[in-house]
Structures are given as C-alpha cells and as structure tokens.
Amino acid sequence: MSVSTSQIEAALKTFINPDTGMDLVASKSVRSIHIENGKSEIGIVLGYPCASMAADLEKAISAHLFEVARVDDCHVVVTSEIAAHQTQQGVKLVPGVKNIIAVASGKGGVGKSTTAVNLALALHAEGAQVGLLDADIYGPSQPTMLGLTGRPDTLDGKSLEPMKGHGIQAMSIGFLIDPETPMVWRGPMVTQALEQLLRDTRWKDLDYLIVDLPPGTGDIQLTLAQKVPVTGAIIVTTPQDIALLDARKGLKMFEKVNVPILGIVENMSLHVCSQCGHVEPIFGEGGAKRMSADYGVEVLGSLPLDIHIREQTDSGRPTVVAEPDSESSRIYREIARKAAARISLKAKDGSGLFPNIVIQNT
C-alpha cells in the first residue's frame, strides 16, 4: 500500500512521546520523511539524550505508523541533538556549558547529593556530555561519591581542569582542601568561592552541568540562584511532612528568581526489607504527589530507601555505575530523561547567533 508524506506526518501527530507528553510533530522532533519505491525513511531527532530507549522508541513508532496509516515498509531512526536553552535574563553564561540543572532540597539528609550524582551519571549513560559541580562548600561529598582523590590540574595558573570520574567531569572545593579542614567562612566568601569554581573551571563541551546545591533556602542559595544561569531545577524531598515543608520553600525560592522547576524527586519513598522483602513507607506516603498537585509540578520519580544505594555511593561507585541494570538505576535514568525532556521543550538560547559589535577608533 502506497502512503504519502502527509499521511505519515498525520500519523506522527497522534504518537505521544512518553518522556515529553507531546506528539512528535508538536515537539518538532520530526526531522525528515523520505519515501522511495514504497519504502519510508523517517528521521526523529529528540532534544534530549535517550540511548536506553531509542531502539524501543523506533519500534513503537514503526508499530504506530502501521496501525494508524498502514505503513508496512518503514525504517525509523531516533537520534538526539542537545541544544542550549534560555536561562534567567541578565545572568552571564558559563563557557563550555549548554544547560545547568540545579539539584536542591529545603533541608539536609534527604539524599540530595546521592540523587545529584546518580542523575549526572544517568544523563551520561543516556549519551550526554555531563559535568557535576559540588556547590556544598561546607560539606562537599561528591569527591567521595565519585571515588576521586588528588587535586585538579591548571594549565595557565588561572583556571582549573575538571577532575574526571566514571565518564563525567567534576569540580568540588573538596578537591582543593584537606578532607578534615572545616570551611569556617561567611556567606559572601562561600558565594565567591562557588562562583570561582563554576566560572574558573574549564568545562569541556557539556550538554548538562548538574549543580549539587547546599541544603536550605537562605541568602547563599538565593544569591547562587540569581548569579548562576540555571536552565531548570529539580527538588529532592522525602515523603515526611517536615521535609516537604522545607522542599516547598526551596521550590518557591526558584520561582522568585524565575528558574523553572523541572520536577520533584521523592527519595526514600519505600523501604524494602533486605531479609524478608516486606515493603513499608516508613517516612509516610503521598507527600510528593500532594506537593505536585499544589504547585502543578511533575513528580519525576520515586526512589526506595535501599542500603545498596548508600553502600555504592560511599564506595565511590554510585548505583548507576555499580548496578546499571538494577531497578534503582532504571528509575534514575527515567528521571534524568524526563528532566532533560522538559528542558528540550523550553525556548532555545539564541545569544550565540548574534555578533558582538565592537566600536574602536581607526
């Protein structure tokens, strides 16, 4: 049965991408439709990394085209192209970085840093170039979680070369100080130190830079949110009411500085007993869903309270690396894809399209 380009395009309008919640035409993902000798070649280009789902998505689109438009000889190719997207107005961009994702929590102890490192590794596993900035000056943990030791190199005496662990670039104050040295600094010094770590690091062609923010919503966090060009933020919480109260404050902080909230991650949502397999919501349940309903923000995923996640990050091999085929790794990758997909729907940054005008005497 012969089929036209318009028929294929009409069929693609009814295929909903599960990561974006939009059809392929509306999300501008259809790059090409080519028909020759009864064979159809369709190129789908997504604006976010999806290596683990590309093959399944190709099969699903082919099946959908056959069901809707009876396209029986079809070859679908799904690829990714990640662009830079708009951030807050008036904030200086970071060279070598397309998009910055802030991972934040209103309070400590909810697994924010563990979530941040696993999301960074998940984005890398999905095919993106990723960096991780440990913004917790008082309590840097990413060097331990990534299993990195030593100090970063400098080629010019002014800038720092990022450390590399498990395929991602990383920078932390923990690389520059003794592990047992306390950072007895006031807020302005911390803010300045973080800005230097961000802007004096020679990030290399990053699609995403994950910023593991310190817990809280004080002056430091607000200043950072205003000075760092954040593409979007992820709020990490646990189901218990006390954590949710502080998570709501973190969400409102980003809203005040016009940083889009990509979604909520509910950590430690369920505990599975390693001895008997009994499942129990020891921190309560439904908290993230209630927060989602109140603020119209998506719950990107829920993670269990699992001793293996703690053991793996403590050993320097986070879950996504240590057990890439585990259920927890699948959840981390799904969360990472959804967050990146949300970014892909934002307006692209066009600052690089305009020339710099220089006026000088001749």
C-alpha positions as CSV (number, residue, x, y, z in Angstrom):
1,M,0.0,0.0,0.0
2,S,1.4,3.4,-1.1
3,V,1.4,6.1,1.5
4,S,2.1,9.9,1.3
5,T,4.3,12.2,3.4
6,S,1.2,14.0,4.7
7,Q,-0.3,10.7,5.8
8,I,2.8,9.8,7.7
9,E,3.0,13.2,9.3
10,A,-0.6,13.0,10.3
11,A,0.0,9.6,11.9
12,L,3.1,11.0,13.8
13,K,0.8,13.7,15.2
14,T,-1.0,11.0,17.1
15,F,2.1,9.4,18.6
16,I,2.8,10.7,22.1
17,N,6.3,10.6,23.3
18,P,6.1,9.3,26.9
19,D,9.1,11.4,28.0
20,T,7.7,14.7,26.9
21,G,3.9,14.1,26.9
22,M,3.7,15.7,23.4
23,D,3.3,14.3,19.9
24,L,6.3,14.2,17.7
25,V,5.2,16.9,15.3
26,A,4.2,19.4,18.0
27,S,7.6,18.9,19.8
28,K,9.3,19.5,16.4
29,S,11.0,16.1,16.6
30,V,10.3,15.0,13.0
31,R,13.5,15.9,11.1
32,S,12.8,14.0,7.8
33,I,10.3,11.9,6.0
34,H,11.5,10.3,2.8
35,I,9.5,7.9,0.6
36,E,11.1,6.0,-2.3
37,N,9.9,2.8,-4.1
38,G,7.3,2.2,-1.4
39,K,9.9,2.4,1.4
40,S,9.7,5.0,4.1
41,E,12.6,6.5,5.9
42,I,11.8,8.6,8.9
43,G,14.3,10.6,11.0
44,I,13.3,11.6,14.5
45,V,15.6,13.9,16.4
46,L,15.0,14.4,20.1
47,G,16.4,17.3,22.1
48,Y,17.5,15.2,25.0
49,P,19.6,12.0,25.4
50,C,17.7,8.7,25.3
51,A,20.2,6.0,24.4
52,S,18.5,3.3,26.5
53,M,15.1,4.0,24.9
54,A,16.0,4.8,21.3
55,A,15.5,1.3,19.9
56,D,12.2,0.7,21.8
57,L,11.0,4.1,20.6
58,E,11.9,3.2,17.0
59,K,9.9,0.0,17.2
60,A,6.9,1.8,18.9
61,I,6.8,4.5,16.2
62,S,7.0,1.9,13.4
63,A,4.2,-0.1,15.0
64,H,2.1,3.0,15.4
65,L,2.6,4.0,11.8
66,F,1.5,0.6,10.6
67,E,-1.6,0.6,12.9
68,V,-2.7,4.2,12.0
69,A,-1.6,4.6,8.4
70,R,-0.8,1.0,7.3
71,V,2.9,1.9,6.7
72,D,4.3,-1.6,6.4
73,D,7.8,-0.9,5.0
74,C,9.2,1.7,7.3
75,H,12.6,2.4,8.8
76,V,12.6,4.8,11.8
77,V,15.9,6.3,13.1
78,V,15.8,8.1,16.5
79,T,18.8,10.3,17.4
80,S,19.5,13.2,19.8
81,E,20.7,16.7,19.4
82,I,21.1,18.7,22.6
83,A,20.9,22.5,22.4
84,A,21.5,25.3,24.9
85,H,18.2,26.7,26.3
86,Q,17.3,30.0,27.8
87,T,18.0,30.9,31.5
88,Q,17.3,33.9,33.7
89,Q,17.8,37.2,31.9
90,G,20.9,39.2,32.7
91,V,22.9,36.2,34.1
92,K,26.3,35.6,32.4
93,L,26.5,32.3,30.7
94,V,29.2,29.7,31.5
95,P,31.6,28.9,28.6
96,G,31.6,25.2,27.6
97,V,28.2,24.6,29.2
98,K,24.9,24.4,27.3
99,N,22.4,23.7,30.2
100,I,22.7,23.9,34.0
101,I,20.4,21.8,36.2
102,A,20.3,22.7,39.9
103,V,19.5,19.8,42.3
104,A,18.2,21.3,45.5
105,S,16.4,20.5,48.8
106,G,15.0,22.6,51.5
107,K,16.8,20.6,54.2
108,G,19.7,18.2,54.6
109,G,19.5,14.5,54.9
110,V,17.1,13.8,52.1
111,G,19.6,12.2,49.8
112,K,20.1,15.2,47.5
113,S,23.8,14.6,46.8
114,T,23.2,10.9,46.1
115,T,20.4,11.9,43.7
116,A,22.6,14.5,42.0
117,V,25.5,12.2,41.3
118,N,23.3,9.4,40.0
119,L,21.3,11.8,37.8
120,A,24.6,13.1,36.3
121,L,25.8,9.5,35.7
122,A,22.3,8.6,34.3
123,L,22.5,11.5,31.7
124,H,25.9,10.4,30.7
125,A,24.7,6.8,30.3
126,E,21.9,8.1,28.1
127,G,24.5,9.7,25.8
128,A,25.1,13.2,27.0
129,Q,28.3,15.1,27.9
130,V,27.9,15.8,31.6
131,G,29.6,17.7,34.4
132,L,28.9,17.8,38.2
133,L,29.6,20.9,40.3
134,D,29.6,20.2,44.1
135,A,28.2,23.5,45.4
136,D,28.1,22.4,49.0
137,I,31.2,24.4,50.2
138,Y,30.7,23.5,53.9
139,G,30.1,19.8,53.3
140,P,31.5,18.6,49.9
141,S,30.6,14.9,49.3
142,Q,31.0,14.4,45.6
143,P,34.7,13.6,45.7
144,T,33.9,10.6,47.9
145,M,30.8,9.6,45.9
146,L,32.8,9.7,42.6
147,G,35.8,7.9,44.1
148,L,38.1,10.8,43.2
149,T,41.2,11.9,45.0
150,G,44.0,14.4,44.3
151,R,43.9,18.0,43.1
152,P,42.8,19.4,39.8
153,D,45.4,20.5,37.3
154,T,45.9,24.0,36.0
155,L,47.4,24.8,32.6
156,D,47.6,28.5,32.8
157,G,47.8,29.2,36.6
158,K,44.3,30.8,36.5
159,S,41.8,28.2,35.6
160,L,41.2,24.6,36.8
161,E,40.9,21.4,34.7
162,P,37.9,19.4,35.9
163,M,38.5,16.1,37.5
164,K,37.0,13.1,35.7
165,G,35.2,10.1,37.3
166,H,33.0,7.4,35.6
167,G,32.9,9.4,32.4
168,I,31.8,12.8,33.8
169,Q,33.6,16.0,34.6
170,A,33.6,17.2,38.2
171,M,34.7,20.1,40.4
172,S,34.4,20.5,44.2
173,I,36.0,22.5,46.9
174,G,36.8,19.1,48.3
175,F,39.5,18.7,45.7
176,L,41.3,21.8,47.0
177,I,41.2,21.4,50.8
178,D,42.2,18.8,53.3
179,P,39.1,16.5,54.0
180,E,39.3,17.3,57.7
181,T,39.6,21.0,57.3
182,P,36.3,22.8,58.2
183,M,35.2,25.7,56.0
184,V,34.7,28.5,58.6
185,W,33.5,31.0,56.0
186,R,30.7,33.6,56.0
187,G,28.1,33.7,53.3
188,P,29.8,36.2,50.9
189,M,33.0,34.2,50.9
190,V,31.1,31.0,50.1
191,T,29.3,32.6,47.3
192,Q,32.5,34.0,45.8
193,A,34.2,30.6,46.1
194,L,31.4,28.8,44.4
195,E,31.3,31.4,41.5
196,Q,35.0,30.8,41.1
197,L,34.6,27.0,41.0
198,L,31.9,27.4,38.4
199,R,33.5,30.0,36.1
200,D,37.2,29.2,36.6
201,T,36.8,25.6,35.7
202,R,37.5,24.8,32.0
203,W,34.3,22.7,31.3
204,K,34.6,20.9,28.0
205,D,31.6,20.9,25.7
206,L,29.0,20.0,28.4
207,D,25.4,19.3,27.4
208,Y,24.4,19.4,31.1
209,L,26.1,20.6,34.2
210,I,24.5,19.3,37.4
211,V,24.9,21.6,40.3
212,D,24.5,19.9,43.7
213,L,23.4,22.9,45.8
214,P,23.8,23.0,49.6
215,P,20.6,22.4,51.6
216,G,18.5,25.3,52.7
217,T,16.9,28.5,51.3
218,G,19.0,31.2,52.9
219,D,21.0,34.1,51.5
220,I,23.6,31.8,49.9
221,Q,21.1,29.7,48.0
222,L,19.2,32.8,46.8
223,T,22.4,34.6,45.7
224,L,23.5,31.5,43.8
225,A,20.1,31.1,42.1
226,Q,20.4,34.7,40.9
227,K,24.0,34.5,39.7
228,V,24.2,31.1,38.1
229,P,22.5,30.7,34.7
230,V,20.2,27.8,35.7
231,T,18.1,26.2,32.9
232,G,15.9,24.3,35.4
233,A,15.8,23.0,39.0
234,I,15.0,19.6,40.5
235,I,13.7,19.5,44.1
236,V,14.6,16.4,46.1
237,T,12.5,15.5,49.2
238,T,11.3,12.6,51.3
239,P,7.6,11.8,51.9
240,Q,7.6,13.1,55.5
241,D,5.9,16.3,56.3
242,I,8.9,18.1,57.8
243,A,11.0,17.5,54.6
244,L,8.1,18.6,52.4
245,L,7.7,21.9,54.3
246,D,11.3,22.8,53.5
247,A,11.0,21.4,50.0
248,R,8.1,23.8,49.3
249,K,10.3,26.7,50.4
250,G,13.0,25.6,48.0
251,L,10.5,25.4,45.2
252,K,9.2,28.9,45.9
253,M,12.8,30.3,46.1
254,F,13.4,29.2,42.5
255,E,10.0,30.6,41.4
256,K,11.0,34.0,42.8
257,V,14.1,34.1,40.6
258,N,12.3,32.8,37.5
259,V,14.1,29.4,37.4
260,P,11.7,26.8,36.0
261,I,11.1,23.7,38.2
262,L,11.7,20.6,36.1
263,G,10.1,18.3,38.7
264,I,10.2,16.7,42.1
265,V,12.2,13.6,43.1
266,E,10.8,11.7,46.1
267,N,13.6,9.9,47.8
268,M,13.3,7.1,50.4
269,S,9.7,6.7,49.4
270,L,9.6,3.0,50.4
271,H,11.7,0.7,52.5
272,V,12.2,-2.9,51.3
273,C,13.5,-5.2,54.0
274,S,16.6,-7.0,52.8
275,Q,15.7,-10.1,54.9
276,C,12.1,-10.7,54.2
277,G,11.2,-8.4,51.4
278,H,8.5,-6.5,53.4
279,V,7.7,-3.1,51.9
280,E,6.9,-0.3,54.2
281,P,6.6,3.5,53.8
282,I,8.5,4.4,56.9
283,F,8.6,8.1,56.1
284,G,5.0,8.3,55.1
285,E,3.5,8.3,51.7
286,G,1.9,10.5,49.1
287,G,3.8,13.6,50.1
288,A,5.4,14.4,46.7
289,K,2.0,13.8,45.0
290,R,0.4,16.3,47.2
291,M,3.2,18.8,46.6
292,S,2.8,18.1,42.8
293,A,-0.9,18.8,42.9
294,D,-0.5,22.0,45.0
295,Y,2.2,23.6,42.6
296,G,1.5,21.9,39.3
297,V,4.9,20.4,39.2
298,E,5.6,16.8,37.9
299,V,6.9,14.1,40.2
300,L,9.8,12.8,38.0
301,G,10.2,9.6,40.0
302,S,10.3,7.9,43.4
303,L,13.3,6.0,44.8
304,P,13.4,3.4,47.6
305,L,15.3,3.5,50.9
306,D,17.9,1.0,49.8
307,I,21.0,0.0,51.7
308,H,22.8,-0.7,48.4
309,I,22.4,2.9,47.2
310,R,24.1,4.1,50.3
311,E,26.9,1.5,50.2
312,Q,27.6,2.2,46.5
313,T,27.9,5.9,46.8
314,D,30.1,5.6,49.9
315,S,32.4,3.3,48.0
316,G,32.8,5.8,45.1
317,R,30.7,3.7,42.6
318,P,27.2,5.2,42.6
319,T,24.3,2.9,41.7
320,V,24.0,3.9,38.0
321,V,27.6,2.7,37.6
322,A,27.7,-0.1,40.1
323,E,24.4,-1.8,39.1
324,P,23.4,-0.3,35.7
325,D,20.7,-2.9,35.2
326,S,19.1,-2.6,38.6
327,E,15.6,-1.2,39.2
328,S,17.1,1.8,41.0
329,S,19.3,2.6,38.0
330,R,16.3,2.3,35.7
331,I,14.5,4.9,37.9
332,Y,17.4,7.3,37.9
333,R,17.7,7.1,34.1
334,E,13.9,7.7,33.7
335,I,14.1,10.7,36.0
336,A,17.1,12.0,34.1
337,R,15.4,11.6,30.7
338,K,12.2,13.3,31.9
339,A,14.1,16.3,33.3
340,A,16.2,16.6,30.1
341,A,13.0,16.2,28.0
342,R,11.4,19.1,29.9
343,I,14.4,21.2,29.1
344,S,14.2,20.3,25.4
345,L,10.7,21.9,25.3
346,K,12.0,25.3,26.5
347,A,13.0,28.1,24.2
348,K,16.5,27.7,22.9
349,D,19.2,30.2,23.8
350,G,19.9,32.4,20.8
351,S,22.7,34.5,22.3
352,G,25.3,32.7,20.2
353,L,23.5,33.7,17.0
354,F,24.2,37.4,17.4
355,P,27.6,39.0,16.6
356,N,29.4,41.1,19.1
357,I,29.7,44.7,18.0
358,V,33.0,46.4,18.8
359,I,33.4,50.1,18.3
360,Q,37.0,51.4,18.0
361,N,38.9,54.3,16.6
362,T,40.5,53.7,13.2
